[in-house]
Amino acid sequence: MKAAVLDQNNFTQQIEALQTPEILPYHVLIKIKAASINHHELWSIKEQRKKSPDLIVMGSDGAGVVIGTGVHSNPELMGQEVIINPSLEWGSNPRTFGTDYHILGFPQQGTFAEYLSIHERYVVKKPGHLSFEEAAAIPLAGLTAYRALFTKGQIRKGNKVLITGIGGGAALLAMAFAIHAEAEVYVSSGNEDKLNTALTLGAKGGANYKTEGWAKKLLETSGGFDLIIDSASGPGFPELVSLANPGARIVLYGRTAGMIPTLDPQQIFLKQLSILGTSMGNEEEFEAMVKFVGLHQIKPVIDSSYPLAEIAQAFEKMKSGDQFGKIIINIPS
């Protein structure tokens, strides 16, 4: 099979011919139709921290067709169009993952390949309204957004919700999920075009965090927020605390802007705020997320698509930060 293999010397990905993976007893073999890129892979390459004596095939998101089943796996899965759960070995504690937890793509072979063998419990039937490209855009971002909003954020109908960094895959799905949960959704970005596009997708308002006094203006416009979903952290985080209503929840799932240098504890305890961290999610949340997507006929925003042979160009696009939505890798038949 063809696969994008990570060169552990220069941390670039090269297309190589590998053996098709073996189908273990409880596994299914999936013909991958499409995959998508996440910051998870980009950061791993930037940090150059992945080392293995074996070949590394990255990729956490994917969708395809089951073409083989193991001797102990469900034979009825044969021929099904499926979406892959990349959140592996979560463990028994729903509040946090255990010591065996890992994300698909390392050390286990990921989705940047023609075929993937994975335990049957990590495949869910693809919602019928989604193409393979659209389905491949959902797993990691959708799971992250769902847990942040519903499990941690306890979103309720009528809540005022702020989602930062609109344009990223998780932020866009969080916006879609929150709108379908009947919340009043606002967004932030440093790019006016992204803000304007978000408004066409259902956001009630937005703010450019690069403009002076943006938080004060947003507070006047919105009246403050009951729930804030943030992927950035960084020096601007105190502004989010100022935007939070008394008793609000702020859910963090990333640190694209780096460390939070200063934070006034008094604002947090006097306003009775809850600041919560989240990362990925468990199997029950993944299944609930896919069900929610199907029920509301939600479609992810796709920025662009590349063939597997052009995966290097796709990663350059991700590095630029110009994308609005997910970057898709189409896998050859």
N, C-alpha and C positions, 0 to 999 in steps of 0.2 A: 504494500500500500504506500501511497505518498503521504508524507507528513512534514510539518515544519519543525525541524530539530534545532534546539538551542545550542549554539556553539559556546562552550563554557570557557573558551579562551578570550574571544572578543565580544561575547554576548550579543551576537546577531543570530537570526534564524535562517536556516538553509533548508530548502526542499530536498528531502532524501527519500529513498525507497527503503521501507522497513517491512518486516514480516507482519502479516495481519495478526492481531492479538488472539491468544487462545481463549476459548469460552470456558470459564471455570464453572463448577457445578451449579452455583446459584446465580450465575451471571447471564446477561443477554449480550449479543453482539449487535451493535447498531451501525448501520451505514449512515454516517454523518452527512447531512445535506447542507447544513449551514452552521457556522459558529459566530461568535462576536467577541470583540476585544473589550477588556476592562482595565481600569487603572491598576488593578491588582497585578496584572502581567507587566504593565509598563513600569511600575515601581520595582518589581522584582528584577527586571533587566537593568534599571537605573542603579539600583543598589548592588548589583552583581553579587548577590548572596546565595544564589542557587548553585549548589555543587553536588554532583552525583557521579559515581563510577558508571552509571547507566546513562543511556540517551535520555534527554529531557524533551518531552513534547508538551508544550504548554497548552492553555485553553481551558477555561472553566465553563463557558456557555456553549450549548449546542442543542440541535434538534435533528431528528432523523427517523429512520425506519428500522425496526427490529428485524434482522435477517437470520438470527440464530439464537437458540436457547440452550442453556446448560441442562444437564441431566436432572437436576432438582429444581429448576426454575419453571415458572408457569408457562406451559406451551401455548396458552391462549394469547400470550404477548406477541407471538410470531406474526409479522406483517403489520403490527401497529405503528402508527405515526406517533412519536413520543418526544417529550421535552425532558431534558436531563437536569436533575437536581445536583448542583456542584458542591453542596454542603455535606461533607462525608464524616461519618462516625461522630455525630454530635454528642451522643451519650444520653444518660437517663435523666439529667437535670434540665428541665425546660428553661431555667433562668440563665444558664450559661453552658458553653460547650466543655467537653472533658479533655483529658490529656491526649487522647488518640485523634482528636479532631484535625481535619485538614481540608483544604479546598482542592477540588479536582484540578489537575494540571501539574501537580508535583507533590509527592513523589510518584503518584499514579499518573500514567499517560493521560493527557488531556484531549481536547476536542479539535485541535489544529491538525487533524488527520482524517483519512478517508473512513477509518473504522475505529470503534471504541468498544471494549469489553468492560462492562460495569455491572455491579450487583443489581438484581432486578428491582430492589426496593427504591432505587434512585431514578427510576423512570416513571413518568406520569403521562397519561394520554394527552396528546397535543389538542388544545381547543380547536374545533373545526373551523372557526372563522379566521385563524391565523395561517399565513404562509410559513414555510420553513424558516425563511429569513426573519420574519416577525417573531416566531417562536424562539429562535436562537437569541433574540435581543432581550429576552425576559428573565432568564433564571437568576443570575447573581444580583442584578439591579432590582428585579421585582421582589426577590426574597428580602433583600436589605430594606427596601422601601416599605414592604408590608409589615415586617417586624417593628420597624421604627414607628410607623403610624398607629398600628392596631395593638400590638403587644405592649410596647413601651409607651407610646404616646397616648394610648387609650382615646383615640379620636372619637368624637361624638358629632352627631348632626348639629349643624349650626355653629360649630367651633370656628374661630378665626385662626387660620393656619398660615404660617410663613415658611416657605421652602427656599433655602439659599442655594446659590450656584446653579440656577436653572440653565439647562442645556446639556448637563450630564445625564446619563441613562437612568440612574437611580432617582435623581431629582425630578426628571420628567415623569417617571412612573409614579413617584410619590404624589406629584401634582394630579395625575389622572386618578389615582386611587382616592385621594382626598376629595376631589370633585364628585366622584361617584358615591362617596360616603356622605355627601350633602354638606360638606364644610365650605366655608368662605375662604378661598385660597388666594394668597398673595405670594409673589416671588421676588428674588433679588438676583442681580447679576452685575458684572462690570461691563456688559456689552448691551447697547441699546437695541440692536437687532434681535438679540435673544429675548429680551424683555418684551418687545413688540410681538414676536412670534408666540410667546407664552400667552399673551393676552388673546390671541386668536384661537388658542387651544382651550380657553376657559378660565384662565386666571382673572381675578377681579381687578388686580392692580399689581404694580411692581415698583422697584426702586433700584437705581444704579448706585452701588456702594462706592463708586469712584467719585461721586459728586459730593460737594461739601454739604453737610447738614442733612444727608440722605435719611438717617434714622429718625431725626426729629420730624421731617416732612412725612415719612411713612407712618409715624405714630399719629400724627394729626389726621392723615387720610384714613387710616384703618381703625383707630381707637385702641390699638394694642392687640396682642395675640395670645390665644389660649394654648397654642401648641406651635413650637418652632422646630423644624427638622433641618439640621445643619451638617454639612459635609466639610466645612472649611476649618473651623477652629481659628487659630491665629490671632493677630492683634485686634481684629475687628469683633471678636466674640463679645466683649463687654457691651457693644451696641445692641446685641441680641438680648442681653439681660435687661437693658433699658426698654426694649420693645415688648417684653413679656408682661402680660397682665398678672395681677396677684393670683397665686395658685397655679400658674402656668407650668407646662412641661417643656423642657428644652432637650431634644434628643440629638446626640452626636453620633455620626457614623463615619467620620473621616477627619483628616487634618491636612487638607491640601494647602492651607495657608500657614501651616506650621504650628508652633507652640503658642499657648495663650500666655503672654507675658505678665499681664496684670488683670486682677478681677477683684471687685469690691464685695467682700462677703456680706456686708450689711444689706446690699440690694437683694441678695439671695435669701437671707433669712427673714428680713422684714416683709418681703413680698411672698414668702412661703413657696419659693420656686423649687421644682424638682429638675435637676440636671442628670440626665440618664445617658449611659453609653450603650451602644448596640453594634453588633457585627454579625452579618449573615443571619441564619435562623435554622430552626430544626425541621424535621421531615413533615410534621403536622402543619407547620406554618407554610412550608412550600406547597403542600397540597391545597391548603386553604387559599393561598395566593393564586394558584392556577385556576381554582374554582371561581374565585372572584373575577379574574380576567375573563373567563368564559361567560359567567353570568351577565357581566356588564358589557361584553363584546369590546373590551379594551384592546387597542392596538398601540404598540410602542412606536415612538418616533425613530425613524431610521435616517441617519445622516448620509451614509454612503455605503457602497458595497464593493468589495475587491475579490478577485479570485485568489485561491490559496497561493498561487505562484507569485502574487504581488503583496504578500503579507508584510514585507518590509515597508512598502509605501503606506499600507494601512496604519502601521505603528507610527510612521512619521506624521500622519494626519492626526493621530491621537496626541502625539507630543506637542503639536501646534496649539492645541486647546481651542481650535476654531470650530470644532464640531458642535452640531446641535442634534443630539440623539445618538443612537448607537452606530458603531462602525461594524459592518458585517463582513465575514469571510465566507465566500461560497466555496464549497468543497466539490471537486469534480466527481461526476458519476462513474 
